[in-house]
Amino acid sequence: MKVIMTGGGTGGHIYPAIAIADKIKERYPDSQILFVGTEYGLEKTIVPDNGYPIKFITVSGFDRKHPLKNIEVMRKLSKGNKQAKQLIKAFEPDAVIGTGGYVCGPVVRAAHKLGVKTYTHEQNAFPGVTNKLLENYVEHVFLGFEEAQKYFKHKKKHILAGNPVRKAFFEADPKACRKKLGFADGDFVLLVFGGSQGAGRINKAMLSVIEAVNGMSGIQVCMATGKRYYDAILSELQQERGLKLADNIHILEYINNMEEYLSAADLVLSRSGALTVAEVTVCGKAAIFIPSPIVTGNHQYYNAKAVADHGGAIILEEKDLDNEKLIASILKLKNDPRKVAEMSRCSKACAPLDAAEIICNNLDIR
């Protein structure tokens, strides 16, 4: 069996594709899986790092603010369509599965025209433009959130699957991960990240948090800034604020072993992209979600709300983000282990089922 996985740009599109691919390989060990992405997306490194081959096509998104630039976008799309068709003819897949991002459009449409079974997975409560446009070309639309269904047209194609999370997140052991990462059993571990690209506003707020807890006993802070923010954050802390970082502060560009850090954490402070919410709940972690205010349909707010409504998370909207209040909220939870334990239990109850299993069960391939 041969399957093409296509999706890219951010980790939120790539990691679900990897989770689905892993499940297919688990079920059909002899299957061949090829990823198709773009050379400028994170898939260029993430996919090979997870053991899968990848091919690239040329495509980019439309620029709504600068319409004249879309002439070049259309040229790239035409080239991408031809490249996608050539790849599919050469690989001869039994199915093509798209998980979001501009790259999915040419690949799914080309596969459909060539008579290949096609599928898409939508991670968010408010669907992306590409997946909505591709609905006519696919056998099924797998939904991460039931709320997304109202934005699609063909309800008979919809299957509520949840968001695929890699097996490593289900299997990670908190005690073993804490030991591996060097955290003591009694430490309160705060994990902070803003998605695969980082989040400038969260990083900025964390400067004051780090200043407040630097050297404080009983708390460990692990913050992934995102590559483009890393140097600026360190400069701000060390040069402008004159802070000598203590051993309890860990500033990272990016976290490749997120399953270990999430499993080790007591509290997560992050954006609320669909994949992040799924991984946090699978690991059963209390969270403070700060939804991105610049995403389509405010979908990150609704992703977070699905957990907050059940008591597993606190939503702090960016417009209400206040440094002193954030510090107070973190320390209040640090000093209330019962509250954190209850939030963790509620978070775990929101965890998706084995979405990759549900998706595999509904692929019309053998």
Buried (B, 14 or more C-beta within 10 A) or exposed (E): BBBBBBBBBBBBBBBBBBBBBBBBBEBBEEBBBBBBBBEEBBBBEBBEEBEBEBBBBBBBBEEEEEEEEBEEBEEBBEBBBBBBBEBBEEBEBBBBBBBBBBBBBBBBBBBBBBEBBBBBBBBBBBBBEBBBBBBEBBBBBBBBBEBBBEBBEEEEBBBBBBBBBBBBBEEBEBEEBBEEBEBEEEBBBBBBBBBBBBBBBBBBBBBBBBBBBBEBEEBBBBBBBBEEBBEBBBEBBEEEEEBEBEEBBBBBBBBEEBBBBBBBBBBBBBBBBBBBBBBBBBBBBBBBBBBBEEBEBBBBBBBBBBBBEBBBBBBBEBEEBEBEEBBEBBBEBBEEEEEBEBBBBBBBEBBBEBBBBBBBEEBEBE
